[in-house]
Amino acid sequence: MNAKLILPALLLTAFDAVTQIPNYPIIGQIVRIDPRFDKLIPKEAKIEVLASGFAWTEGPVWVKNGGDGQGSFLLFSDVPQNIIFKWTEKAGVTPFLKPSGYTGLGPYSDEPGSNGLTVDRQGRLIACEHGDRRVTAMPLNGSGGKQTLADNVNGKRFNSPNDVVAHSNGSYYFTDPPYGMPKKENDSSRETEGFGVYRISPDRKVSVITYELTRPNGIALSPDEKTLYVAQSDPNRPVIMAYPLQADGSAGKGRVVFGADGLKKQGLQGGFDGMKVDREGNLWATGPGGVLVLSPDGEFLGHLKIGGATANCAWGDDGSTLYITADMYLCRIRTTAKGW
């Protein structure tokens, strides 16, 4: 985790309910590099801070019509606090699920909770759980309890599943770096040969997509679901990879979409984290200092410069609002792009 962003004391502690703030504080700046960026971010757009006071925010996901009269809302993880929080415009932030990723007794690591979240076509919350070292599914309509989708590959336990994306055919792709383990890559409980990218099939069989990345992190699908994007958080080799998906769900040879050279041209350095794709195939990748916006071919279009460690993002509302988790903050920006 990087040093905290500097803002006035905004709200409360993470355990307190947060009431609506009529005028949200503004953070960062919007850097426009390519004219195509202006079609995605309006001139008047601002990065708003919706809530603060968390340990490390991650994995935002928009839940549309959550059932049981809940309406639509945002969920996000606070990984060190082992909590999933809920946010709405009316009620602000309230705890949604605790524990979120570690159900054991006593301390486990500095990041034991859930990380990446998504919602599948069945309306279930899919979560990457660090401490319990698994990927789970939980109905959001109160119709059942949490289920383990996968916790091992070929009998070897995962390290700490980090981020996940759901395919429309009922499969899931996720990454498994060591960040949630007590001693990270040096932890004695490590079982897999590397830090993998995996697929869970509709019948819950786990297969390896690749072991070629040292720190696989954010993951996303192209709008046609024929390409799997994986972001690497290793600062020694920061890359966003694209893997063509085959009919059986496996992946072909990956190619670099964007990497260290592209960062250097923009005066940036560091690894990538989470990532989302809009309906036009543009990549919205969190990384050095904020959210990098790239064309489908990896051209740098612009930068939502928050000014500190930025973990992940998600489309919400009508699909044009980008919610951003950045260090101790929950932020948003209204765009003219559309998520999918």
Backbone torsions as a table, in degrees:
resi	resn	phi	psi	omega
1	MET	NA	139.1	-179.8
2	ASN	-88.3	173.0	177.6
3	ALA	-58.7	147.8	-177.4
4	LYS	-66.4	147.3	173.6
5	LEU	-68.1	152.2	-178.5
6	ILE	-97.5	115.4	175.9
7	LEU	-143.7	159.6	172.5
8	PRO	-60.9	156.6	175.0
9	ALA	-60.4	122.2	-168.9
10	LEU	-97.1	-57.8	-169.1
11	LEU	-127.3	-107.3	-173.0
12	LEU	-139.2	-165.9	171.2
13	THR	-78.2	165.8	-176.8
14	ALA	-63.4	-21.0	-177.7
15	PHE	-85.2	-11.9	-177.5
16	ASP	-89.7	143.9	171.9
17	ALA	-65.6	142.1	-177.9
18	VAL	-110.3	124.1	-179.9
19	THR	-85.1	164.8	-179.2
20	GLN	-62.9	137.2	176.6
21	ILE	-107.9	118.3	-176.0
22	PRO	-56.2	-41.7	180.0
23	ASN	-122.9	103.2	-178.4
24	TYR	-69.9	141.4	174.7
25	PRO	-62.3	150.2	179.7
26	ILE	-105.3	141.5	-178.5
27	ILE	-132.2	152.5	169.4
28	GLY	69.7	-162.0	179.6
29	GLN	-149.0	160.6	179.8
30	ILE	-109.2	119.3	-176.7
31	VAL	-103.7	117.8	-176.6
32	ARG	-102.2	118.1	-177.3
33	ILE	-106.2	-43.2	-174.1
34	ASP	-118.5	142.0	179.7
35	PRO	-56.6	-27.2	179.0
36	ARG	-64.2	-23.5	179.2
37	PHE	-63.8	-32.9	-178.4
38	ASP	-66.2	-22.0	177.1
39	LYS	-80.7	-11.2	-178.4
40	LEU	-104.4	-33.9	-177.5
41	ILE	-124.5	115.3	179.9
42	PRO	-61.9	154.6	-179.6
43	LYS	-59.1	-33.8	-175.8
44	GLU	-88.2	0.6	-175.6
45	ALA	-63.4	144.4	177.4
46	LYS	-133.5	153.1	174.0
47	ILE	-92.3	113.2	-176.5
48	GLU	-99.0	142.3	173.4
49	VAL	-96.4	114.8	-176.8
50	LEU	-87.9	-30.1	-178.1
51	ALA	-161.4	158.6	-176.9
52	SER	-147.8	177.2	175.4
53	GLY	94.0	12.4	-180.0
54	PHE	-90.8	169.2	178.1
55	ALA	-83.6	-50.2	178.1
56	TRP	-163.6	108.1	-176.0
57	THR	-85.5	145.6	-176.4
58	GLU	-154.8	170.1	164.9
59	GLY	53.6	44.0	-179.1
60	PRO	-66.4	145.4	174.8
61	VAL	-148.7	137.0	178.3
62	TRP	-90.1	129.3	178.3
63	VAL	-106.5	113.8	-178.5
64	LYS	-92.0	119.0	179.9
65	ASN	51.8	72.8	-173.1
66	GLY	-67.7	-4.3	179.9
67	GLY	88.9	167.2	-179.7
68	ASP	55.5	31.5	178.6
69	GLY	71.3	15.2	-176.7
70	GLN	-76.1	-21.7	-173.9
71	GLY	71.6	-155.9	-180.0
72	SER	-101.0	149.5	-178.0
73	PHE	-161.9	167.9	176.8
74	LEU	-105.1	137.4	170.3
75	LEU	-114.3	146.5	174.8
76	PHE	-154.6	156.5	-177.2
77	SER	-94.5	144.0	160.1
78	ASP	-111.7	100.8	-168.3
79	VAL	-63.9	-49.6	-179.7
80	PRO	-63.3	-32.2	-177.6
81	GLN	-85.9	-4.2	175.7
82	ASN	61.0	41.1	-177.4
83	ILE	-133.9	142.7	163.2
84	ILE	-102.2	128.4	178.5
85	PHE	-104.1	156.5	176.5
86	LYS	-116.5	139.2	177.7
87	TRP	-131.0	135.0	168.2
88	THR	-134.3	158.0	179.1
89	GLU	-60.4	-37.2	-175.3
90	LYS	-77.8	-46.4	-172.7
91	ALA	-97.9	-12.3	-175.4
92	GLY	73.5	-140.6	-175.5
93	VAL	-100.7	132.5	173.6
94	THR	-138.6	150.0	175.7
95	PRO	-62.9	139.8	-179.3
96	PHE	-113.7	-41.6	-178.3
97	LEU	-150.8	124.4	175.3
98	LYS	-146.8	126.5	-0.1
99	PRO	-74.3	152.8	-177.0
100	SER	-104.3	-22.6	-175.1
101	GLY	-148.8	-6.0	177.4
102	TYR	-140.8	117.9	-177.5
103	THR	-109.5	8.1	179.6
104	GLY	-76.7	176.8	178.9
105	LEU	-97.3	141.8	178.6
106	GLY	78.9	175.0	-179.1
107	PRO	-70.4	152.4	179.1
108	TYR	-122.4	-58.1	179.7
109	SER	-155.9	-178.6	178.4
110	ASP	-81.3	-7.3	177.6
111	GLU	-138.1	71.5	-173.4
112	PRO	-86.2	-16.9	-168.9
113	GLY	-82.8	-169.2	174.8
114	SER	-68.8	155.0	176.6
115	ASN	-121.2	-101.4	-178.3
116	GLY	-68.0	141.0	178.7
117	LEU	-129.7	148.7	169.3
118	THR	-151.4	170.4	176.7
119	VAL	-120.2	129.3	-178.0
120	ASP	-90.2	-178.6	-175.2
121	ARG	-69.2	-15.4	175.5
122	GLN	-86.8	-0.1	-179.5
123	GLY	79.7	18.4	179.7
124	ARG	-94.0	146.7	174.0
125	LEU	-81.0	119.9	178.2
126	ILE	-102.0	125.8	-173.7
127	ALA	-129.0	140.0	169.8
128	CYS	-92.0	119.0	-173.9
129	GLU	-109.9	115.0	-178.2
130	HIS	-63.4	-60.7	-171.4
131	GLY	-64.9	-39.8	179.0
132	ASP	-87.3	-2.8	170.2
133	ARG	56.3	51.0	-175.4
134	ARG	-153.1	170.1	171.0
135	VAL	-113.6	129.2	-174.1
136	THR	-123.9	163.2	175.3
137	ALA	-128.6	133.9	-179.6
138	MET	-138.3	121.0	177.2
139	PRO	-59.0	139.6	-179.6
140	LEU	-95.2	-4.4	-178.9
141	ASN	-100.0	10.5	178.1
142	GLY	77.6	14.2	-174.7
143	SER	-86.8	-3.4	-179.0
144	GLY	-179.1	173.0	-178.9
145	GLY	-91.4	-176.6	-178.8
146	LYS	-74.8	141.1	177.4
147	GLN	-124.0	147.1	174.3
148	THR	-84.7	121.4	174.8
149	LEU	-81.4	-40.6	179.3
150	ALA	-164.1	142.7	175.4
151	ASP	-137.7	6.3	178.8
152	ASN	-158.8	162.7	172.9
153	VAL	-127.3	121.1	-177.8
154	ASN	52.6	38.3	177.3
155	GLY	83.2	-1.2	-179.9
156	LYS	-105.3	128.2	-177.0
157	ARG	-64.4	146.0	173.6
158	PHE	-66.9	164.8	176.7
159	ASN	-79.5	-71.6	178.2
160	SER	-162.1	85.8	-179.1
161	PRO	-46.2	133.9	-167.2
162	ASN	-110.8	-52.7	-177.4
163	ASP	-143.8	153.3	-171.2
164	VAL	-144.9	147.8	174.1
165	VAL	-135.1	141.1	-178.4
166	ALA	-99.4	131.4	175.1
167	HIS	-89.9	150.9	-177.4
168	SER	-67.2	-16.5	179.8
169	ASN	-84.7	4.1	177.7
170	GLY	96.2	2.8	176.3
171	SER	-96.6	167.3	-179.5
172	TYR	-134.8	144.0	174.4
173	TYR	-118.2	137.5	-179.7
174	PHE	-149.8	162.6	-179.0
175	THR	-109.3	157.4	-173.3
176	ASP	-143.3	69.0	174.7
177	PRO	-79.5	-177.4	-175.1
178	PRO	-97.0	10.7	-167.3
179	TYR	-62.3	-25.5	-178.4
180	GLY	-90.6	-2.0	-178.1
181	MET	-83.1	149.6	-176.6
182	PRO	-54.1	-41.7	179.9
183	LYS	-115.5	25.7	177.2
184	LYS	53.1	-132.7	-175.8
185	GLU	-66.3	-16.9	-179.2
186	ASN	-95.6	10.0	-176.7
187	ASP	-70.2	136.5	-176.8
188	SER	-69.8	-15.0	-178.4
189	SER	-89.6	2.6	177.1
190	ARG	-61.1	138.2	-179.4
191	GLU	-124.2	-32.1	-177.9
192	THR	-77.3	158.4	-177.3
193	GLU	-73.3	-19.3	-179.1
194	GLY	-158.3	-163.0	179.2
195	PHE	-109.5	102.5	-165.9
196	GLY	-98.0	167.6	164.6
197	VAL	-111.9	130.2	-171.6
198	TYR	-128.3	162.2	173.4
199	ARG	-123.0	134.3	169.9
200	ILE	-105.0	118.4	-178.8
201	SER	-75.5	167.3	177.9
202	PRO	-56.9	-26.8	177.0
203	ASP	-97.4	19.5	171.9
204	ARG	69.9	24.0	172.4
205	LYS	-86.6	135.5	-177.3
206	VAL	-100.5	130.9	176.5
207	SER	-129.9	156.0	-179.0
208	VAL	-87.2	127.1	172.5
209	ILE	-85.6	-49.5	177.4
210	THR	-163.7	151.1	170.6
211	TYR	-116.9	13.7	-172.6
212	GLU	-77.6	-13.7	-176.7
213	LEU	-97.9	139.6	-178.9
214	THR	-81.1	-29.0	179.2
215	ARG	-144.0	66.7	177.5
216	PRO	-62.8	139.1	-172.9
217	ASN	-137.6	-98.2	-178.6
218	GLY	-66.9	152.3	-176.9
219	ILE	-147.9	142.8	-177.3
220	ALA	-157.8	160.3	176.3
221	LEU	-111.3	147.6	172.5
222	SER	-68.7	161.0	-178.0
223	PRO	-57.1	-31.9	178.1
224	ASP	-87.8	1.2	178.2
225	GLU	60.8	23.2	178.3
226	LYS	-98.8	-8.5	-179.6
227	THR	-129.9	132.8	175.5
228	LEU	-105.0	122.9	177.8
229	TYR	-100.4	136.9	177.1
230	VAL	-132.4	127.9	178.2
231	ALA	-98.3	140.8	179.1
232	GLN	-109.2	132.5	-177.5
233	SER	-96.4	5.3	176.9
234	ASP	-70.5	113.4	-178.3
235	PRO	-66.0	-16.9	177.1
236	ASN	-80.4	-18.4	174.2
237	ARG	-149.6	72.2	179.6
238	PRO	-76.6	115.0	-179.7
239	VAL	-141.2	154.2	165.0
240	ILE	-113.8	120.1	-176.7
241	MET	-102.6	151.2	174.5
242	ALA	-123.4	126.5	-179.6
243	TYR	-117.7	123.2	175.7
244	PRO	-70.6	130.9	-179.3
245	LEU	-91.5	136.1	179.6
246	GLN	-90.1	171.2	-177.4
247	ALA	-61.5	-29.7	-179.3
248	ASP	-87.7	5.0	178.6
249	GLY	92.3	-9.7	176.4
250	SER	-75.6	173.1	-176.5
251	ALA	-121.3	146.4	174.7
252	GLY	-85.5	-167.7	-177.9
253	LYS	-64.9	132.8	-178.9
254	GLY	-81.3	156.2	175.0
255	ARG	-129.6	151.9	178.8
256	VAL	-81.4	123.4	176.2
257	VAL	-88.1	-39.5	-177.5
258	PHE	-157.3	143.3	-177.1
259	GLY	-154.2	-152.8	-172.9
260	ALA	-60.8	-38.5	-179.3
261	ASP	-63.3	-41.5	178.3
262	GLY	-64.9	-38.1	176.9
263	LEU	-65.6	-43.3	-177.9
264	LYS	-60.4	-37.9	179.4
265	LYS	-62.7	-27.1	-179.8
266	GLN	-97.9	6.6	-179.7
267	GLY	70.8	29.9	-177.3
268	LEU	-116.0	152.6	174.3
269	GLN	-150.7	151.0	-177.5
270	GLY	129.5	178.4	-178.4
271	GLY	-95.4	169.3	176.3
272	PHE	-92.8	162.1	179.8
273	ASP	-128.1	-109.8	-177.9
274	GLY	-81.9	174.6	-173.7
275	MET	-164.5	142.8	171.3
276	LYS	-135.4	164.3	-178.6
277	VAL	-125.1	142.0	175.1
278	ASP	-95.1	179.5	-173.4
279	ARG	-67.7	-18.9	177.5
280	GLU	-91.1	-0.6	178.3
281	GLY	90.1	3.9	176.5
282	ASN	-69.5	145.7	-179.7
283	LEU	-99.0	133.6	176.8
284	TRP	-116.8	95.7	-169.7
285	ALA	-111.0	125.7	174.9
286	THR	-80.2	144.2	-176.3
287	GLY	-177.5	-141.3	-175.7
288	PRO	-54.4	108.7	171.1
289	GLY	77.6	1.0	-178.6
290	GLY	157.0	-142.4	-179.6
291	VAL	-112.6	121.3	176.2
292	LEU	-91.2	132.8	179.2
293	VAL	-108.8	121.2	-175.4
294	LEU	-123.0	148.2	173.1
295	SER	-71.5	167.5	177.7
296	PRO	-58.0	-23.9	179.1
297	ASP	-92.2	4.6	176.8
298	GLY	87.0	17.6	176.1
299	GLU	-81.1	136.1	-177.4
300	PHE	-77.2	115.7	-176.9
301	LEU	-97.4	-36.9	-177.7
302	GLY	179.5	178.2	-171.7
303	HIS	-141.3	122.9	170.1
304	LEU	-87.4	92.8	-168.2
305	LYS	-87.7	98.4	-178.9
306	ILE	-82.7	-31.2	173.6
307	GLY	105.0	6.0	179.7
308	GLY	-162.9	-172.8	-177.0
309	ALA	-58.5	124.9	-176.3
310	THR	-123.3	124.1	-166.7
311	ALA	-92.8	-47.7	-172.3
312	ASN	-162.9	175.5	-179.5
313	CYS	-153.7	164.9	-179.5
314	ALA	-158.9	147.4	176.0
315	TRP	-82.3	141.4	179.8
316	GLY	-147.4	-172.9	-175.5
317	ASP	57.5	-120.0	179.2
318	ASP	-88.9	10.9	-179.4
319	GLY	100.9	-4.2	-177.5
320	SER	-107.2	-6.6	176.7
321	THR	-93.3	127.9	177.3
322	LEU	-100.0	115.7	174.8
323	TYR	-91.4	138.2	-172.4
324	ILE	-130.5	131.1	171.9
325	THR	-101.5	122.1	-175.0
326	ALA	-138.3	104.5	177.5
327	ASP	55.7	-115.9	-177.6
328	MET	-91.1	8.0	-171.8
329	TYR	-116.9	152.4	165.2
330	LEU	-113.1	123.2	-174.9
331	CYS	-126.7	170.2	172.2
332	ARG	-152.6	158.9	171.8
333	ILE	-142.7	136.7	179.1
334	ARG	-89.6	127.0	-174.6
335	THR	-118.2	177.7	170.2
336	THR	-110.2	9.3	172.0
337	ALA	-83.2	175.3	177.2
338	LYS	-136.2	126.3	173.2
339	GLY	-76.6	175.9	177.6
340	TRP	-140.3	NA	NA
